[in-house]
Amino acid sequence: MAKFFLILIVASIVEAIGIAFISGGLKEINARDGNFPPAQILHVIKDGACNGKILLGIAFEAAFFGALLYFLFNYDVSFVWPLTSLGFIVTTLAAEFILHEKVSAMRWAGVLLISLGASLTSYSESAKKTSAPPPAAVASTSLRP
């Protein structure tokens, strides 16, 4: 289980760095305004495809996706997916310290509540599996006189 959490923490950091690079790259190409005429959309896509920060961010996100595939192959999705909410915390930290965004106490409270709720979901799933006897043991005990 230590391997799982180590990969989860590294994957969350990689995801946060990827998001920070993508956001920084989008700010460089001025892709903030969503009201683009069709000709400008193609220009923004071309600029994004040539922007080093965006491409590096995509590479980091691809690495995170690889870790996610590893998790989903080896563990139940109902256990893994809520634990990826750790990424919310790490990404918010990246936004504050790498992108220099001002993150209010209210926003931090929301991020922590989301992460707490998701971790409770994962904990309840893992607790349910460890407390229930295996099906073979239940069947064998009910057949005994």
N, C-alpha and C positions, 0 to 999 in steps of 0.2 A: 504494500500500500504506500510505502514511502516513495517508491518509484513513480507511482501515479501522481502523488501530490507534487513531486519535484517537476515532472513534466507539465502538470497543470500550471504551476507558478511560472515556469519558463514560457509556456505557451501564452499565458495571459500577458506577460511582459512583451513578448514578440507581437501579439495582437495590438497592444496599446501603442507601441512604437510605429507599427504599420498605419494605424488610424491617424496618429500625429503627423506622419509624413504625408499621407494623402490629404489631410486637412491643410497642412502648410503649402503643399503644391497647388491645391485648388485656390488658395488665397493669392498665390503668386500669379496665376493666370486669370485672376479676377472672375472666377466662376461663381460668385456669390449670388448674383441676381438671377432668378429663375425665369425672367421674362425675356428670353432670347428669341429674336426672329430666326426662322429656320436656317438661314445662311450663317448666322452667328453660332448656332449649335454645332455645326460641323467644324467651325473654327476652334471652338472650345474643346471639342473632342480631339482635334489634331494637336492643339497645344498641350492637352493633358497626356496624350500618348507620347509626347516628346519631353515631358517634364520629368527630370530625374527624381524629384521627391515623390511624385505620384508613382512612378515605376518602382522605386525602392519600397514604397508603402505597399504596393501590390505584391511584391516579393515577400515581404514580412507577413502579409495576410495569407499568402499561399503556404508559408511555413506553418502558420497557425492552423490552417485547414488540414495540413498533413497530420498535425498532432491530434486534431479533432477526429480525423478518420481512425487513428490509432485507438483513441478512447472508445469510439463507437463500435469498433471491431471487438474490443476486449471487455467492455463493460456495458451495462444496461443504459439505454438512453435516458431513462427516468432518473438515473443516478448522475450521469455525466452532465447532461445539459444544464441543470440548475447550478452545478458547480462552476460552469463557465461564467457565471455572474461575477466571479472574482475579477473578470475583465472590466466590469463597470468601474470598480475601484481603481484599478491600475490605469485605465484610460482616463479617468478623471484626474488622477495624479499627473499623468502625462500632459493633459490639457493645461493644468495649472502651472507646471514647472517647465515644460518644453515649449508650449505654445503661448505661455504667459497669459492665459485666460483668468479672469477673476471668477472663482467658484464660491458662491455664497454658502453660508451655513445651512440654509434651507435646501440647497441643491445637494450638499454633502449628506444631509439627513435623508433625503430621498434615495440617494445612491446606496447608503448603508441599509436602509429599510428593504430595498430591492434585493440586495445581497443577502441580508439576514433571512428574508422570506425564502429565497431560493436555496440557501443552505439548509434551512429547516426541511424543505421538501426532499433534498438529497439525504439528510440525516434520517428522516422518517422512513424513507425507502430502504436504506441500509439497515436500520434497526428492525424493520419488519422481517427482513430476510434472515437476520441473525437470531431472532427470537422464535421463529417458527421452526418446528421440527421438520426434518426432511420427510417427503411423502412416503417413502418406504418404511420409515420408523412408525409413522401413524398407522399405516396399513397393517404392519406386523403386530402392533400393540392391540389393535382392535380385534384381531382374530384370536388372540390368546384367551383361554378359558378363565 
